Structure formats: C-alpha cells, structure tokens
Amino acid sequence: MGAQRFPISFCPRGTARRRLDTEGRNYPPEKWREKAAALVSWAEQYLWSPAGAEALAWLRNERFLADETIKAARLGWVPKDVWRDRAAWGLLEALNDQGRPKKVWIPAGLVIPLLQGSEVHRVRVRRTGELKENDSRYVVVSGGSSAPMLLETDKGTVTVLESELDAILLRQDAGDLTTPVALGSASNRPDAVITPILRGADEVLMALDADTRGAKESWAWWTSNFPKARRWPPVGGKDPGEMRAAGVDLRVWIRAAIERVAQADQSGHAEAVAVLPGPSKEAAHKPFYDSPLIPFAGGARVCEPCRWMYGFRCRHEDGPGTERPDGHGCERFEADE
C-alpha cells in the first residue's frame, strides 16, 4: 500500500474513447493564468527544497502520496502569506469593506493547482497552522476557475469526492478502476464539462465525506439529476485519506463498489449502499439486513450502512436490536435518534 499503481498524469487531455470538451467553461484571464503558472512553479521548487522537507514529509506520511504522484499533481508549498495587485493578475479592481482596493491573497500552505493541459486554471491552498473559529482551511486564489477537478482516466466508473487531495490519492491507488472527480465541497455541482462525462459513465459512485451533510447532498440532488449515481460512502474514516490511515485498501473499496452496484442492478434495487433517515429506523435499514459485509485489508470487515470496522458485528448482521460486542450500536441508528 502506498506504492503507485499505474502511470500518473494529472493534465486532462483527451482519450480515444472520451475527449474532454471544455467549451462553455469560463477560463481565468490570460494574465491570471501566467501568474498562477509562475506561482505553482515557485511553490513546487520550494516544496522539493530543504525548506519544504516538513511539508513533503506530511504529503508522504499523512496523505500517503508517492513522490511521482506529488510531482504529477504539481503540488507545492507557500511558506508565508502573500498579497498581490489584482490588475497584475488581470482582475478588475474591487474594494474591501473599508473601501480600500482588494489584493490577491495567497495564503501560506499547500498549493493544489487545477491543471488544464499545461495551464493552471485554479490555485487552491490548504492553509497551515491554527485557524480562527470561522476561517476556512481551504482558500481559492481570487480569479481562478470554480470547475471540479477531473482526473481523467477514461474508466466507465466515476467516483465523486469532495477533497482534491483525496481524488489525487484515489487516482494514485485505483485510477485504473475509476475516474475521480473532486467537487471541492459537497454543495458544489458539476459544470458543463463534467456533466456529460457523468451522464456517459457506466456508474457514478457518490463518495462524499461520510457525514450527514455529505449523505444529504448525495441523494437530495445527485440522484435526481444522475440516475446512475450510487451512494458509496467512505469506510473506516470520513474520506479516502482517513481510510488509508485506518488500513483500508482503496482498490478493494472501489472493486467492492463495482461488484455491489452490479448486484443491485441485477436485483432491481435503485440504491446500492444508501441509508437515509426514513419514516422508521426499520424501514430505512431493511434492505441491508441480509447484505454481506465487505472484506478489507487485515481481515477487517465493514457494514456498509454504518461503516463499523475491524471485525465487530453490528445490528445489520442480525436485524434491528442487535448490538456489537463492544457495547455500541449502529452509528446510523444512533445518528437518527
């Protein structure tokens, strides 16, 4: 685990089967793209310098990314906050709440670019250190594209995630099985470029972060717009990064999804994995009482609706009212109470 599985490229170009049509997508101004490219190049060099050793170690050890993956994604590091004139970046003048000209803010942290061929169309920064109560961990540099990140691998199964780092990790570990798409947020929507790819996919696995908001977003909007969407939440953690930290093999996770979706389609079930609050707990969980648990690395097993791992039994193995040996009930039941 952790070793790269196949050749990596993070610049969507076209493929013999599926060509990426970018018509209808708003591009950043040319000046912005030039400045962003220079920023990404500088941040890359800093990351691979002795000064970037700590950040590089974090990517390797905490995000489980191989060096080739880091280089292919063109990840970088900015050591301190930087402000630049908007006009120099090709942006119109704007005023802040005090009536002063706004600047282009480039916060200190990990630089995650959105690449389109050789161009940079967005720069997202994962901020470092302690944040104030209402501060966001991720900041998009003003003027960049709002498009989802598509890591084109031309696979029939598309997996929709929130975090770009998680999409990069999934591309590294299971890119020969699925095409990762990162929304950036559960509330974001696919644009005119991503939508036809999703509609043309064999299956769309909704793997938004395993929390209440992610589940609601998956089913409130996605299934009504994409009939092939199937809920496939992360297990052992709220996202693929935490899954890897828990010892879950992402390839096994994706393979299990493909197999279960095929089984669900054959049985006529519209939902392969979803568990949502319903009129009663029994009604919400009934389809899964006889569902087999998924095998994972190290002998761990997970109940799909509640995501308990490491061999513990949960109510779904024997029906409602059954508790795990450690005294805890099903996470989903508890969340509904």
N, C-alpha and C positions, 0 to 999 in steps of 0.2 A: 504494500500500500504506500502511496506517496510517489511512486515512480510514474513517469509519464507513460501513457498507454499507446499513443499514436502521434504522427507528425502534427505539430500545432501551428496554426496561423489564425490570427485574430482580425484580419482585414477582410471583411466580406466582399468578395468579387463575384463572380457568377459561377455556376457549375453547369455541366452538360444537362442535368435534369432540371434545375431550378435556378433561374437567373434573377438577381436582385434588381428590381425596378425601383429606382429612387425618385421617380417623377412624383411630384406632389409633396415632397418633403422640403421643409424650409431649411436652407443651409445658412450657417453663420456667414457674415460678411468676409470678403477675401482677406482684409487686414486682420480680422479676428483669427482666421484660420492660420495665418502666418505667425501671429503672436503666440497662439496656442501651440503650434508645432515647435516653436523655439522654447517655450516653457516646458513642454513634455521632454524634449531632448535634454535640456539642462537638468530637469528632475531625474531623468534616467541616469545621467552621468553621476549625479550626487548619490543616488541610491547605491551604485556599484563602486563608489569611492570608499575609503576607510571611514569617512564621516557618516556614511549611510549604513554601516555594519549592523547597528541595532535594529533598524527598520527592516533590513534584508533578512535578518535572523527571525524577526516576527513573521514575515511572509512565509519563510520556510517552515518554521516550527509551530506557529499558531494557525496559519492559514493553509498549510500543507501543500504549498505550491513549489514545483520544481523550478530550478533556475531557468530552464528553457521556456517554461510557461511564463515566468515573470518577464523575461525578455520579449517574448512574442506578444504579450499583452501591453508592453511598453509602460509598465508600472514605474513610478518614480517617487521621489521624496522632496518636499519643500521644507527646509528647516525652520523658517520663520514667516510670519505674516508679511505679505507684500501688497502694496496698493499701486495701481497704475491708472493713467488718464484714460478715460473712456474713448476719447477721439483717436488716440493712438491705436486702439483696438477696433476702430471702425464703428463705434457705437455712438448713438445720439446722446447729447447732453441730458442729464437727469439731475434733479435736486433731491436732497435728503430732507428729513423733517425740519431741519434747522435752516433750510433754504440755501444750503451750500452744494456745490457740484459733487455728485457722487463719483466714487472711484471704482475701478475694477478691483475687487478684493480677491486675493489669492491666499487663503489661509494656510498655515503650516500643517503638514500632514502628508498622507499617502495620495499620490496623484494617480487617478484612474481615468485614462482617456477613452473616448468613444472614437474608434477608428473607422474611416470610410476609405478603403484603398490606402493610399499613402498620406491622406489628410487626417487632421484631428478636427472632429466636429463637436466635441464636448470635453470639458475637463471637470471631473467630479473629484473632490478632495475629501478624504476621510480624516477628520481633524484628530489631533493627538492631545493627550493630557486631559485634565479635568475640565468639564464644561459647566456653564451656569444652568440653572434649572430649565429654562426654555430654549436653550441653544440646541441646534441640530448637530449631530455627529457628522453628517454629510452635507457638503456645500457644493453647489454647481457654480462655476465661474460664470459671471454675467455674460450673456450673448450667445451661449452655446446651444446646441440642439437639445430638444426635450425628447428625442426619439428613444425607444427602448434599445438596449444593446442586444443585437442578434449575432451570435457566434455561429456562423454558417457552417454546418457540416453535412447538409443535404441528406438528413435522415428523415424517415417517414414520421417518426415520433418527435414532437416538440415538447420541451419541458419549460414551463413558465415559472420564473423565480422572481424574488424581489431584488436581492443584492447582486451587483455586478461581480463582486469577488466570489460569490457562491457560483455564479454562472461560469466564471473562469475556471474554478475548481472542478465543476461538473464537466466542462469541456475537456479538461485535462484527464479526468479519471474515466469518463464514459462517453466521450464525444463520438465514438464510433457507433453508439447505440441511440443517441438522441441529439437534437439541436437545442441548445439552451438559449432562452430569451430572458433577459433581465429587465424588469419594469422600472426598478429604482424605488418603487413604492407600491403597496397593494392597491392604492387608489388610482394609479396611472392606467392608461388604456393604450392598446396598440394603435399605431398610426397607419397611414395609407400604404406604407411599405410592408409592415409586419402583418397586417390583416390578411392579405391574400395568401401569405405563407401559412398562417394558422388555418385558414379555410381549406387549404390544399393538403394539410397534414393528415396522415392516417389517424393519429390520435394526438390530443393536446393534454398533457399531464399538468394539472394545476398544483404546483409545489410551493405556493406562497408560504411564508413563515407560519409555523404551526401555532397560531394563536387565534383568538376569537375573531379579530378583525380580518385576518387572512382568510379564514373559513367563510365568513360572510361575503367578502369580496369575491371569492371564487365562484360562489353559487348565486349570488344576487344578480350579478351582471354577466359573468362569463358564459354560463350555460345557456342563457337566453340568447346570446349572440353567436356562440360557437357550439353547435350540437355535439361535436366530438370531444368537448372538454370533459375531463375526468379529474376528480379530486384525488390527489396522491400526496398527502402531507408528509413533511419530514418526520423521521422517527428517531428517537434517542436524543433529540435536540430540536430546537426551533427552526434550524436551517441546515443546509448541507455542511457548512463549516463545523457546526456543533455535532453533527452526525459523525463526521470524520474523527473528531476529538473523542467521541464515545466508542470508536472502534467499528462503526458501520461502514461496510464496503458499498460505495455509491453505485458501483456496477451491479451488484446484487439487487440493490434497491430499484434501479431502473429496469433491470430484467424482470423482477417480480411484478413491476407495474405493467409491463408489456404483456406478460402472461395473464395477469388478473383481468386486464382490460379485454383480452381475447375471450376469457371465460365469461365475463359479464356480458359481452356482446352476444355470445352463443346462447346464454340463458335469457336474453331479452331484458336484462337489467340496465336501466339508463345510467345508474351510478355504480362505479366500480368500488369506491372506497369511502364515499362521503358519509358523514354522520352530522346531522344538523339538529338543532332544537326543534321538536315537533309537539304535537298535542299531548304526547306522553312519552316518558323515557322508554317504555317497552316498544312503542311504535317506532321511535327514532332508531333503536338499535336492533330490531328484529331481523333485518336482512343478514346480520353478521354473526348470529349465534352459532351457525354451523360452518362459518368461514375458517379455512385453515390458517394457522399463523405462518408468518413469513420467516424462513431461516435467514440468519445473518451470521457474520463472521464470529468466530469464537464460540459457536454454539448458542448464541443469543437468539431469542425469538421475540417477535413484536406482534401485539394485537393491533390490527390496522385502525380500528376506530379510536382506541385510547392511547396507543403508542407506548404502552409499558414494555420494557425490555428485560434482557438478562435472565430469561427462563421463568420469570414469575407468571403465575396464572392470573387471569382477570375474569371478570364476570362473563365476558363474551364467550369463554370456552364452555360454560355450562348454563348460560342464560342469566336473566336478572336475579339478583340476590346473592350471587356467588362473589366472594371476596378473594383477593390474593393472599398467599400465605403470610406475607409481611404485614397483614392487617389493613392494608389500604384498598379502597375500592377503585373502580374505574375512573380515570381522570375526567372523561366525558360526562359521566353521571354526576360527578362532584361539581363540574362546571355548570351543569344545568340546574343545580339545586339553589 
